[in-house]
């Protein structure tokens, strides 16, 4: 059977025109695809409408892949590529398959020798790192760390120790409504000399990206609120 390709389609990190951050080749390709695997259909429909498909959304086919998707459902998506049909993968924001369930579809494609084609787009993780002034030669993305306070503080302390040993930047994220609790635990747990970067609302008009030592942050603790934020530390 001849399979089509999987195109990894980046999306904006906020509510603004896709043309501001998505390269032209990606937007041109997305307008030729009719089947999409997305994290959330409503968000994807809004994005594609703004990307040039307004008036044609009803002609498109959407399949969701998120934390609720069962493994057998992911396997069934193989049929989407039948007869040479191309498929687009879109996450809620930024690059698909990075800290995103879409990685399961990418893995499926590799198992079946389906070509995977990535497009350039905004990555909050890399943009936070490049803006932080921390070590960009050696870094590790830890994803989401434990939610329970005791476990979270333990994870933060372990990351700080590893950062000190390897001189490695540690990058992690949190569900927006727990941002301020995360920052409080970082400031309570880490050494006064450890550098901490807060990178919130990246690419948006009210973006906040600052790096300070723990001792400096404690003098004026910011309220991040429910804004998408990336945390980085370097001991």
Helices and strands as residue ranges (DSSP letters): E 6-9, G 18-20, H 24-30, E 35-38, H 41-48, I 49-53, G 57-59, E 61-64, H 71-76, G 77-84, E 87-90, H 103-111, E 116-118, H 124-132, E 139-144, H 149-166, E 169-173, G 176-178, H 179-189, E 195-200, E 208-213, H 214-217, E 229-234
